[in-house]
């Protein structure tokens, strides 16, 4: 990757995201000039996350697709600072290009906590980790076993699950990942029956406020179209406007995250 600020942000994103997507026994990170692929070992696009970073060339697409093979589902982010024609090159290899961009976003200070009556705390013990897995599986229609084989193996000294509860019921979860001076916001989701009640805002504002230290420079995430306005209201700003290509993604999921169905 180059020294462009967006390239630096993508390097940081890879450092945090790999701790969530590939910690299981089947996981691997592949990378080259202008690209990377986090391959979980599970046959699910949401657990195989790739990027074409600033300065990526057509050869980067070829290298990335060679890692994925002809059928493995995947999500591929293309930086706005990479050639726009690379999305077409992916389409030639069976990918579909999303209509709405999904920005790579950063914020330089923690948001003010806004818990709105929800109770927010870091998960304590394996039982609460499994509660988080259950919410994530329900929200994104992923088999819980896939998440148990991947994210359950995340290093607990760097990856922390935060849960928002309505009374005693866990309803929203986010994984915060710390690497050097960056906090990565990974897989924030709310159970569908509890969405649009403010749980996501309560969860992330409180979790970041409590996790931020004097050694933290920034938080970093890739926003879905549906979540972008929420993150902007917390102080996140796009450092890269990302075009997303996908293969093997459920159409219901695309609608749920704010992408029009292809």
PEPEVEN-V521251 format. One record per residue. N is the residue number from 1. RES is the residue in three letters. PHI is phi in radians with two decimals (999 if undefined). OMEGA is omega as a letter, one per 40 degrees, with the letter a starting at -180 (999 if undefined). Layout:
N:RES:PHI:OMEGA
N:RES:PHI:OMEGA
This chain:
1:UNK:999:a
2:UNK:-1.43:i
3:UNK:-1.63:i
4:UNK:-0.99:i
5:UNK:-0.93:i
6:UNK:-1.16:i
7:UNK:-1.14:i
8:UNK:-1.07:i
9:UNK:-1.15:i
10:UNK:-1.16:i
11:UNK:-1.07:i
12:UNK:-1.13:i
13:UNK:-1.08:i
14:UNK:-1.06:a
15:UNK:-1.06:a
16:UNK:-1.47:a
17:UNK:-1.18:a
18:UNK:-1.09:i
19:UNK:-1.26:i
20:UNK:-1.78:a
21:UNK:-1.47:a
22:UNK:-2.24:a
23:UNK:-1.39:a
24:UNK:-1.28:a
25:UNK:-1.11:a
26:UNK:-1.68:a
27:UNK:-1.48:i
28:UNK:-2.74:i
29:UNK:-1.92:i
30:UNK:-2.04:a
31:UNK:-2.67:i
32:UNK:-2.76:a
33:UNK:-1.17:i
34:UNK:1.49:a
35:UNK:-2.76:i
36:UNK:-2.65:i
37:UNK:-2.46:i
38:UNK:-1.77:a
39:UNK:-1.95:a
40:UNK:-1.31:a
41:UNK:1.68:i
42:UNK:-1.75:a
43:UNK:-1.53:a
44:UNK:-2.64:a
45:UNK:-1.07:a
46:UNK:-1.20:i
47:UNK:-1.90:i
48:UNK:-2.33:a
49:UNK:-2.02:a
50:UNK:-2.30:i
51:UNK:-2.61:i
52:UNK:-1.87:a
53:UNK:-1.68:a
54:UNK:-0.85:i
55:UNK:1.49:a
56:UNK:-1.05:a
57:UNK:-1.89:i
58:UNK:-0.96:i
59:UNK:-1.10:i
60:UNK:-1.09:i
61:UNK:-1.06:a
62:UNK:-1.08:i
63:UNK:-1.15:a
64:UNK:-1.10:a
65:UNK:-1.14:i
66:UNK:-1.09:i
67:UNK:-1.16:a
68:UNK:-1.33:a
69:UNK:1.32:a
70:UNK:-1.36:a
71:UNK:-2.24:a
72:UNK:-1.11:i
73:UNK:-1.20:a
74:UNK:-2.90:i
75:UNK:-1.97:a
76:UNK:-2.16:i
77:UNK:-1.57:i
78:UNK:-2.01:i
79:UNK:-1.06:i
80:UNK:-1.16:i
81:UNK:-1.68:i
82:UNK:-1.88:a
83:UNK:-0.96:a
84:UNK:-1.07:a
85:UNK:-1.16:a
86:UNK:-1.17:i
87:UNK:-1.13:i
88:UNK:-1.11:i
89:UNK:-1.13:i
90:UNK:-1.16:i
91:UNK:-1.05:i
92:UNK:-1.11:a
93:UNK:-1.88:i
94:UNK:1.69:i
95:UNK:-1.61:i
96:UNK:-1.96:a
97:UNK:-1.66:a
98:UNK:-1.25:a
99:UNK:-1.39:a
100:UNK:-1.91:a
101:UNK:-1.26:a
102:UNK:-2.17:a
103:UNK:-1.28:i
104:UNK:-1.45:a
105:UNK:-2.16:i
106:UNK:-2.34:i
107:UNK:-2.41:a
108:UNK:-1.76:i
109:UNK:-2.63:a
110:UNK:-1.26:i
111:UNK:-1.25:i
112:UNK:-1.21:i
113:UNK:-1.05:i
114:UNK:-2.46:a
115:UNK:-1.37:i
116:UNK:0.91:i
117:UNK:1.55:i
118:UNK:-1.44:i
119:UNK:-1.79:a
120:UNK:-2.08:i
121:UNK:-2.74:i
122:UNK:-1.23:i
123:UNK:-1.11:i
124:UNK:-2.06:i
125:UNK:1.56:a
126:UNK:-1.15:a
127:UNK:-1.06:i
128:UNK:-1.27:i
129:UNK:-1.06:i
130:UNK:-1.22:i
131:UNK:-1.08:i
132:UNK:-1.10:i
133:UNK:-1.03:a
134:UNK:-1.11:i
135:UNK:-1.14:i
136:UNK:-1.07:a
137:UNK:-1.12:i
138:UNK:-1.16:a
139:UNK:-1.16:a
140:UNK:-1.97:i
141:UNK:0.91:i
142:UNK:-1.85:i
143:UNK:-1.07:a
144:UNK:-1.01:i
145:UNK:-1.05:i
146:UNK:-1.11:i
147:UNK:-1.23:i
148:UNK:-1.15:i
149:UNK:-1.47:a
150:UNK:-2.06:a
151:UNK:-1.14:i
152:UNK:-1.11:i
153:UNK:-1.64:a
154:UNK:-1.07:a
155:UNK:-1.13:a
156:UNK:-1.33:i
157:UNK:-1.44:i
158:UNK:-2.15:a
159:UNK:-2.06:a
160:UNK:-2.26:i
161:UNK:-1.55:i
162:UNK:-1.98:a
163:UNK:-2.23:i
164:UNK:-1.76:a
165:UNK:-2.11:i
166:UNK:-1.80:a
167:UNK:1.19:i
168:UNK:-1.72:a
169:UNK:-1.54:i
170:UNK:-1.29:a
171:UNK:-2.26:a
172:UNK:-2.57:a
173:UNK:-2.41:i
174:UNK:-2.63:i
175:UNK:-1.76:i
176:UNK:-1.83:a
177:UNK:-2.11:i
178:UNK:-1.87:i
179:UNK:-2.46:a
180:UNK:0.94:a
181:UNK:-1.85:a
182:UNK:-1.97:i
183:UNK:-1.87:i
184:UNK:-1.64:i
185:UNK:-1.75:a
186:UNK:-2.14:i
187:UNK:0.92:i
188:UNK:-1.43:a
189:UNK:-2.75:i
190:UNK:-2.14:i
191:UNK:-0.94:a
192:UNK:-0.89:a
193:UNK:-1.24:a
194:UNK:-2.00:a
195:UNK:-1.27:i
196:UNK:1.18:i
197:UNK:-2.06:i
198:UNK:1.64:a
199:UNK:-1.17:a
200:UNK:-1.10:i
201:UNK:-1.08:i
202:UNK:-1.01:a
203:UNK:-1.11:a
204:UNK:-1.26:i
205:UNK:-1.10:a
206:UNK:-1.21:a
207:UNK:-1.11:i
208:UNK:-1.18:a
209:UNK:-1.04:a
210:UNK:-1.44:a
211:UNK:-1.58:a
212:UNK:-1.20:i
213:UNK:-2.22:i
214:UNK:-1.11:a
215:UNK:-1.57:a
216:UNK:-1.56:i
217:UNK:-1.65:a
218:UNK:-2.89:i
219:UNK:-1.92:a
220:UNK:-2.50:i
221:UNK:-2.77:i
222:UNK:-1.85:a
223:UNK:-1.61:i
224:UNK:-1.30:i
225:UNK:-0.98:a
226:UNK:-1.19:a
227:UNK:-1.66:a
228:UNK:-1.02:a
229:UNK:-1.11:i
230:UNK:-1.06:a
231:UNK:-1.15:i
232:UNK:-1.07:a
233:UNK:-1.19:i
234:UNK:-1.62:i
235:UNK:1.87:i
236:UNK:-1.34:i
237:UNK:-2.38:a
238:UNK:-1.24:i
239:UNK:-1.80:i
240:UNK:-2.70:i
241:UNK:-1.56:a
242:UNK:-1.81:i
243:UNK:-1.66:a
244:UNK:-1.87:i
245:UNK:-2.04:a
246:UNK:-2.54:i
247:UNK:-2.48:i
248:UNK:1.37:i
249:UNK:-1.72:i
250:UNK:-1.15:a
251:UNK:-1.10:i
252:UNK:-1.09:i
253:UNK:-1.15:i
254:UNK:-1.04:i
255:UNK:-1.12:a
256:UNK:-1.11:a
257:UNK:-1.60:i
258:UNK:1.71:i
259:UNK:-1.68:i
260:UNK:-1.01:a
261:UNK:-1.17:a
262:UNK:-1.30:999
